[in-house]
Amino acid sequence: MNNACSVLADATYYSVAQLMRSVQQYLIVNLETLLESNMLADLTPDLVKQLSSFVRSQQESKSPISRSTILVENAMSSFGN
């Protein structure tokens, strides 16, 4: 768990997509522990944005209605000006 952030940084630097995805999945499964232990502090802002985007896409795939903008877009098209 200690090396996950370093592996993600290296995988991103070398653009190894499969490794990046695997490490990101590992990180989000263990996100609570990583946050409590302050282990994500070593990530650069770009890697945090990348991880956030990955989390968002995973949430959207698991809960496409509640985690997407579908409801807002429907409401705006029906009631918006």
Sine and cosine of phi, psi and omega as CSV:
sin_phi,cos_phi,sin_psi,cos_psi,sin_omega,cos_omega
0.00,0.00,-0.51,0.86,-0.03,-1.00
-0.92,0.40,-0.49,0.87,-0.08,-1.00
-1.00,-0.05,-0.10,1.00,-0.12,-0.99
-0.86,0.51,-0.67,0.74,-0.01,-1.00
-0.92,0.40,-0.64,0.77,0.04,-1.00
-0.92,0.40,-0.66,0.75,0.02,-1.00
-0.90,0.43,-0.66,0.75,0.04,-1.00
-0.89,0.46,-0.68,0.73,0.02,-1.00
-0.88,0.47,-0.69,0.72,0.01,-1.00
-0.93,0.38,-0.67,0.74,0.00,-1.00
-0.89,0.45,-0.61,0.79,0.03,-1.00
-0.93,0.37,-0.68,0.73,0.00,-1.00
-0.86,0.50,-0.67,0.74,-0.03,-1.00
-1.00,-0.02,0.06,1.00,0.03,-1.00
0.82,0.58,0.75,0.66,0.04,-1.00
-0.99,-0.11,1.00,-0.02,-0.18,-0.98
-0.87,0.50,-0.70,0.71,-0.04,-1.00
-0.90,0.44,-0.66,0.75,0.02,-1.00
-0.92,0.39,-0.65,0.76,0.03,-1.00
-0.86,0.51,-0.72,0.69,-0.01,-1.00
-0.89,0.45,-0.68,0.73,0.00,-1.00
-0.90,0.44,-0.69,0.72,0.00,-1.00
-0.93,0.37,-0.64,0.77,0.03,-1.00
-0.89,0.45,-0.65,0.76,0.06,-1.00
-0.89,0.46,-0.67,0.75,0.05,-1.00
-0.88,0.48,-0.69,0.72,-0.02,-1.00
-0.90,0.44,-0.67,0.74,-0.05,-1.00
-0.96,0.28,-0.47,0.89,0.08,-1.00
-0.92,0.38,-0.57,0.82,-0.04,-1.00
-0.96,-0.27,0.38,0.93,-0.13,-0.99
-0.87,0.50,-0.67,0.74,-0.02,-1.00
-0.87,0.50,-0.73,0.68,0.01,-1.00
-0.90,0.44,-0.67,0.74,0.00,-1.00
-0.90,0.44,-0.64,0.77,0.02,-1.00
-0.93,0.37,-0.68,0.73,0.00,-1.00
-0.90,0.44,-0.56,0.83,-0.03,-1.00
-1.00,0.02,0.00,1.00,0.01,-1.00
0.86,0.51,0.55,0.83,-0.03,-1.00
-0.99,0.14,-0.25,0.97,0.01,-1.00
-1.00,0.06,0.00,1.00,-0.03,-1.00
-0.91,0.42,-0.37,0.93,-0.02,-1.00
-0.98,0.17,-0.20,0.98,-0.02,-1.00
-0.96,0.28,0.63,-0.78,0.08,-1.00
-0.96,0.27,0.34,-0.94,0.04,-1.00
-0.82,0.57,-0.59,0.81,0.03,-1.00
-0.91,0.42,-0.63,0.78,0.03,-1.00
-0.94,0.34,-0.56,0.83,0.06,-1.00
-0.91,0.42,-0.68,0.73,0.04,-1.00
-0.89,0.46,-0.67,0.74,0.02,-1.00
-0.89,0.46,-0.70,0.71,0.02,-1.00
-0.91,0.41,-0.65,0.76,0.04,-1.00
-0.88,0.48,-0.68,0.74,0.03,-1.00
-0.90,0.44,-0.64,0.76,0.03,-1.00
-0.91,0.42,-0.68,0.73,0.04,-1.00
-0.87,0.49,-0.71,0.70,0.00,-1.00
-0.87,0.50,-0.69,0.72,0.00,-1.00
-0.92,0.40,-0.58,0.81,0.05,-1.00
-0.93,0.37,-0.63,0.78,0.05,-1.00
-0.91,0.42,-0.66,0.75,0.01,-1.00
-0.91,0.42,-0.58,0.81,0.00,-1.00
-0.96,0.29,-0.50,0.87,0.02,-1.00
-0.99,0.15,-0.61,0.79,-0.03,-1.00
-0.73,-0.69,0.97,0.23,-0.15,-0.99
-0.90,0.44,-0.49,0.87,-0.02,-1.00
-0.98,0.17,-0.79,0.61,-0.11,-0.99
-0.97,0.26,-0.41,0.91,-0.04,-1.00
-0.98,-0.20,0.11,0.99,0.01,-1.00
-0.90,-0.43,-0.11,-0.99,-0.01,-1.00
-0.98,-0.19,0.28,0.96,-0.05,-1.00
-0.86,0.51,-0.74,0.68,-0.04,-1.00
-0.91,0.42,-0.65,0.76,0.01,-1.00
-0.91,0.41,-0.69,0.72,0.00,-1.00
-0.90,0.44,-0.65,0.76,0.04,-1.00
-0.90,0.43,-0.67,0.75,0.02,-1.00
-0.91,0.42,-0.66,0.75,-0.01,-1.00
-0.92,0.38,-0.59,0.81,0.01,-1.00
-0.95,0.31,-0.50,0.87,-0.01,-1.00
-1.00,0.10,-0.63,0.78,-0.13,-0.99
-0.88,-0.47,-0.15,0.99,-0.04,-1.00
-0.96,0.29,0.29,-0.96,-0.01,-1.00
-0.99,0.12,0.00,0.00,0.00,0.00
